[in-house]
Amino acid sequence: MKVGFLTVALGKMSFEEIVSWANENGFEALEVAAWPIVNERDFSSTTIDVENFDAKRADEIKKLLDKHNLMISSLAYYDNNLDADLKKRKRINEHLKKVIDAANLLKVELVGTFIGRDITKSVEENFKEFEKVFRPLISYAESKNVRLMIENCPMVGWQQPEKVGNIFYSPQLWREIFRIAPDSFGLNYDPSHLYWLGIDYVKVIQEFKDRIFHVHAKDVEIDDSLLDDQGIFGHFGTNLHGKSWWIYRLPGFGEIDWEEFILALKKIGYDFVISIEHEDPVWFGTTEKSKVGLKMGLKHLASLV
């Protein structure tokens, strides 16, 4: 198993600078951010500009990675592919295709995204939207030798306050989606989201072993005193995205049992990349702070993989 990181944390650095730093500090893989240069998402960046990407640039990147003994585990573009605004939805879907094209040129097998949600419809109604939107997207990815995968973040409050924004956050929902999606469609599995949702993040690994394509290393801390006071919906005027009784942490600084989690992954034969998704506010805000945080996360995981 290799340890890597999502390049959003170093979003102010160039791809070349990130590759050099990652190699010097013992990382083996990069999950490369590929959002549009102009976008509305938080925790996003453009490490690779897929709008202006071609075979020449792909060859330059592959040579650079070989020189520094690094691999790209996935290209990352997490946005709302079921947006209720159909013009915006089309732009997002078309950009995802460009990310797939770039992955094909780079010989990268995986592209990560969100399903998202049409917020004007129920979760059940969004299953039909999923089929309509993702069947052609999955087919397009397959034609480019790429597999799509979804991170299991509920994205509460993304489109509207207090409402789930990504219909792919629980085992129950995964089963429904996988029932209608081919084997080439899977999970970018993040245990932190399951933990604060009260779901056993180790138990589900066995059931979904064939759909776990990639793994995020993100921890989470629960403030029990706040939870006792506020309840699971948090206090008035906030959503659940780390602004209440739980907050994301770097691996080793929260409540995930990484030894148990990684052992469970090994038991199902997972031997790919575990990628640090750094959203810990203690070590965020500047490039230098993010570097320190990433190194701390690597130190914690290195002895377990």
Secondary structure, DSSP 8 states (H G I E B T S, - for coil): -EEEEEGGGGTTS-HHHHHHHHHHTT--EEEEEB--SS---SS--BSS-GGG--HHHHHHHHHHHHHTT-EEEEEEEEEETT-SSHHHHHHHHHHHHHHHHHHHHHT--EEEEE----TTS-HHHHHHHHHHHHHHHHHHHHHTT-EEEEE----TTSSSTTS---S--SHHHHHHHHHHS-TT-EEEE-HHHHHHHT--TTHHHHHTTTTEEEEEE-EEEE-HHHHHHH-TT-STT--SSSSSSEEEE-TTSSS--HHHHHHHHHHTT--SEEEE----GGG-SSHHHHHHHHHHHHHHHHTT-
